[in-house]
Amino acid sequence: MSRTRYRDGARAIVPIALAAAAFAASFGVLARAAGIEPVAATVMSATTFAGSAQFAAASILGTGGGVAAAVLAAALLNARYAPISVSVASLFEGSPLRRLVESQLIVDESWALSRRPDGRFDRHLLIGAGVVLYVCWVGGTAVGAIGGEALGDPASLGLDAAFPALFLALLVPQVRSRRALAAALAGGAIALVLLPFTPAGVPIIAASAACLIGWSRP
């Protein structure tokens, strides 16, 4: 039964995984253009496994930003995984090493796919989907990073727009109220004001302060 559920998760995620592989390849190309070696880019995907955070770090490093700014921006973007992980923590059992390895497969797509109609989560679906996504993401990164030179300038392919397009896609579904819209507009305004005269990475970090607009007391 459990093997069947693993396979169900793997099959269900295939369309998304194929898109993730293409997106990972674009990350590999951009990482190479930012001066990140192919091995380093691939290891980053294998250990971080978080597209938005990786694009943020590569973008900041590629525009001359410091490592601290890149790490902080990536950490802020990945902060959402804290509540996501808490919601499925009870499903993971066994040794600390096993839980650590399996929890690496918790990403937005595998988590969303594993949610049942009753609000609970299916561990087998999550892991089955996560494994397929992981292989596609790491493999796609390696292909993009190694073959990036053959593809030419990322800007000529339109891949330089991948980073802002990614975050616009993440933002739109979240803007469902006036408060959310105000936070989004304030964050954009902060970034635009700081962009001309602050080091790369600082506008992204400072713009995150706009999320305080959505902070309300219980």
N, C-alpha and C positions, 0 to 999 in steps of 0.2 A: 504493500500500500504506500509506504513512504517513498519507494523508488518511483512509483507512478506519479506521486505529487511533485517530486523533484523534476521529472520529465515534463510535467504540465507547466511548471514555472519556466523551464528552459524554452519550451515551445512558444509559450505566450509572449516571451520577451524578445523573440527573434526580430520582428520588424523594428523595434526600438534599438536593439543591439546593432543592427546593420547601420542605422543612422548614427549611432554612437561611434562606430568604427570610423566612419567618414569624418565625423567631428574630431575624433582623436587624431586622425591623420593631419587635419588642419592645425591642431595644437602642436603636433610634432614639427610641422613646417615653420610655424610661428616661433616655436622654442628655438629651433635652429637659427632662425633669423635674428633672434634676441641674443645669440651667442652661447646658448646652452648646448652642450655636446649631446649627440644622439643617445649615448649610454645614460647620461644624466637625466635626459628627458624621459627615457623609458623607465628608469628607476623611479623617477618622480611619479609617473602614472601608476606604477606597481605599488608604491607605498602610500601615495596620497589618494588616488582613485576618486578625484573630485574635480570635474571639469571646470566649474566656475572659478574655484580657488586656483587651479593651475593656470587658467587663462589670465587671471588677475596678476599672479606672480610673474608670469612671463611678460605680460604687457608692461608692468612696472620696471622690470629689469631691462627690457628692450628699449625703454625710453630714458635710461640712465638713472633710474631710481635705485635706492640702496636695498640691501638684503633685508634689513629690519622692516622697511616699509612693505616689501613684498610679502614677508612672513605675516605681518600684522594684518594686511588686507586679506590674505588667504584665510587666516584664523577667524576673522570676523565673518567671512562668507560661509565658513564651515560651522559656525556656531549653531546653526539650525539642526545639526546632527545630534546635539545633546538631547533635546526633547524627543526627537525621532527615535534615538536609541533607547531612551527610557521607556517608550511605548511598547517596545518589543523585547526588553531585557529579560523578562521572565521566560521567554521561549528558548533561551540559550542555556544549555547545561553542559556538564563535564568539567574538564580541567581548565585552568586559566588560559593555557595556550590554545586549547580548542576554541574557547569562547573568543579569544583575541582574533584568531584566524577567521572564524565564521562572521564575526562582527564587521570585518573589513568589507563584507559584501552588502552591508546596509547602505544603500544609496537611495536617492529620491524615487527612482523608477522601480527598483526591487521592493522597496517598502510599500509604495502605492499599489503595486500589483498583488502583494500578499494580503492586502486588507480584505476581510470577508464582509458580507452584507451586514452581519450583526455587529461590526465594529472591531472584532478581534482580528488577529493576524495569524497567518499560516507560515510557520517556520520553513517547511519544505518548499513551498512556493518561493519564498524569499531567497533561500539559498540556491535553488535551481536557477532562478532568474539572475541572481547576483553573479554566479559563476560564468554564465554566458556573457553578461555585460563586462565582467572583469577581463575575460580573454579578448573580447573585441576592443576594449578600451586600450589595454596595454599593447596588443598587436597593432592596432591602428596607429598608436603613437610611434611605435618602432618604424613602421612603414613610412610615415610622414617625416620623421626625423632623419632616417637614413636616406630616403629618396627625395628629400626636400630640394636638394640642389638641382636635380633633374627637372623639377617642376617649375623652377625659376623664381622670380620675385613674388612673394606672397601678395603684394599689393596688386600685381597685374592679374592675379586670379580672384581678387576680391576678398581674400582671406583676412586682410587687415580690418575688414568690417565685421569679422566673426565675433570679436570680443564685445563691442557695443551691442551687436544684434543679440548675443546670448543674454546679456543682462536686461535688455528690453523685453525679451521673451519671458524672462523670469519675473519681471516687474508687473507686466500687464495683468496677469491673473490675480495679483495681490491688491490691485487698486479697486476696491469694491465699496469704499466709503469715502466721505469727505475728509476724514482724518487721514486715511491712507493716501489719498490724492495730495493732501497738504504735505505729508512727509516726503512723498516722491518729488514734488516740485521743489521743496526746500532743499532736499539733497542735491538735486540737479543744479540749483542756483548756487549752492555753496561750492560745488565742484567747478562750475564755470567761472566764478569769481576768483578762485584760488589758482586755477590752471595756468594763467600767464606768468605768474611770478613765484610759484612755490615748486620745490623739487618733485619729480615724478613720484606718484604714490600718495603724496600728502593729500591731494584733493579727494581721492577715494576714501581715505581714512577719515578725514574731516567731515565728509558728506554723510558718513554713517551716524553722526550726531543728530541728524534729522529724524532718526527713528524715535527719539525721545518724545516727539509729538504724539506718537501712538501709545505712549506709556501712561497708563491710568491706574489709579489706586483701586483695589478691590472694594 
